[in-house]
Amino acid sequence: MVRSLFVVFVMLAGLVLLVPRGDMLRAVIDPAPVAAAAVAETGVPFTAPQDLPDGWTATSARFGELGDAEQVWQSVWTTPSGGSIALKEAVDAGDDWVRRITTDAAVSGSVELAGQSWEQRVDERGQLHLVRNTDTDQGVLTTVVSATGGLAELEVFVPALRAVTVLD
């Protein structure tokens, strides 16, 4: 019996050693239906990136509460370099919400992307956050775009943001 258990153990150990253990792959999703549903429900002109170059993949999309804001559209994208970019938008969210979303990141200046001025913030971990407020019929839409990879990836992502259209 001990010999049989030893053989089974050796086979299991061999299988464990043979199975590759790279980074966990995130599921690729289509954020369009979630974004369209958020716009249809609220009438808020939420945005999402359109026509990003190859290598960009959406891994998360959600609409609901986040902190003090009740109607938050958010999505997460994996960049070609393996970093991530998070997009969060809320109406009349306020400064406290922005501070929480950006993990108390300090304002470090501003940057112009796609003809729009964005407040630039950097948190203690060095993560970059861009913040922009836009007046809409529903109130002030606050957009926060956070990147682990820095400004170069945001220079691709932010200009690709377009108003979401409601699916028929």
Buried (B, 14 or more C-beta within 10 A) or exposed (E): EEEEEEEEEEEEEEEEEEEEEEEEEEEEBEBBEBBBBBBEEBEBBBBBBEEBEEEBBBBBBBBEEBBEBEBBBBBBBBBBEEBBBBBBBBBBBEEEBBEBBBEEBEEEEEBEBEEBEBBBBBBEEEBBBBBBEBEBEEBEBBBBBBBBBBEEBBEBBBBBBEEBBEEE
